[in-house]
Every structure is written in C-alpha cells, then in structure tokens.
C-alpha cells in the first residue's frame, strides 16, 4: 500500500492522505447514489429517485473541491514518480465518479417518467441483475483504489466484459418486446435508457480500476481487451 508518511514534510504527507480520504468519501457517496438509483427504479420509488437527483449536487461539489485540492498539491509540491501518478489517478477517478453520479441521476429521472406513465415494479424487474453487477463493480473499483490492489482492479475489468454482454442481451430483448407490443414502446425506451446509464456506470468503474493498475503497476491499460490486460499484468 502507498505510504503517506514518507516525506520529510508532514504537511505534504497530510495533503496526500487528505486527497485519498476525500476521494473515498466521494466514492462512498456515489456508490450509495447508484444503489439508490437502481432501487428507485426497480421499486418505482419516486421519493428515492428524487433523493438521488438531489445528491448529484453534492457529488458535483466534491468533484470541484478535490480537483482544486489536487491542483494545489501539483503547484506547491511538484510531485514526481509515484506521488505524481497518485495525483493523476485521483483526478481521473474523481472525474469518473462524477460521471457515475450523472448517470445515476439520469436513472432517477427515467424512474419518475416511468412512474408518471403508470409503469410498475414488475415492468423493470429484469434490470435487477445488471444493476446488482454494476453496483458491485463500483464497490470493487473503490476498494481496489483504497487498497491499491491491481488484482482486484483486474476483476473489475473482467466483470465489465460480462456486464457489456448482458446489456446487449437485455437491449435485444427490449427491442423484441417493442416489435411485438407497440403499446410497450414508451416503457421499454425508459428501461432501455436506464440500462444504458448502468452500462456507462460500469464503464466508469472500469476506468477507475484502470487508474489503479496504472498507479500500482505503472502500466497504461486503457482501450485494451481484458485478455490483453491479463497478459500484460502477468508479464
């Protein structure tokens, strides 16, 4: 694990540790936001959906605060080597967390629209499986960052491949439903856009995991297939 007490400046150590803690705090908020968004949709809970949307403002504020914090560290400390990689990884992860929050808010908005259209929880039950897997990806990505564990980060990438496959299957099923029952089109479109947001949250969780691999191993694995990453980490 990366040590934040290695510098002669106690203040510098404290600044790095604060950046890590603030990232984890933002991650916890986003993780809860994603969980609430999925629960709001699958239970047609409009009150919970509104809570998710209001939480997005807090997430945005945290993104700005952490970005400013990292900018101050770069300006004052001119970090090199592992410290520089850490700050870069934090800023990238913060951006991905903010995007996750945006997608969770979109799911909440679709929930309100579906509820207004008279949809019930039985209409979106199929979203549960992908929702659970994406929530787990977010949790695992944050845990990998907290522990600086490249192996855990790799598992997030592996899970993302599975989510992408299940997302494709779910979309095909919805298209089939719409072709057979035109009356279901509006509802199916709402579910489809919600699934798209979940798939994007999974992509952002993968990005966080890739940042962990970069931080721990110094290897840039962006835009690579899981099999290529596995081979690169073994090499």
Secondary structure by P-SEA (a helix, b strand, c coil): cccccccccaaaaaaaaaaaaaaaaaaaaaaaaaaaaaaaaaaccaaaaaaaaaaaaaaaaaaaaaaaaaaaaaacccccaaaaaaaaaaaaaaaaaaaaaaaaaaaaaaaaaaaaacccccccccaaaaaaaaaaaaaaaaaaaaaccaaaaaaaaaaaaaaaaaaaaaaaaaaaaaaacccaaaaaaaaaaaaaaaaaaaaaaaaaaaaaaaaacccccccccaaaaaaaaac
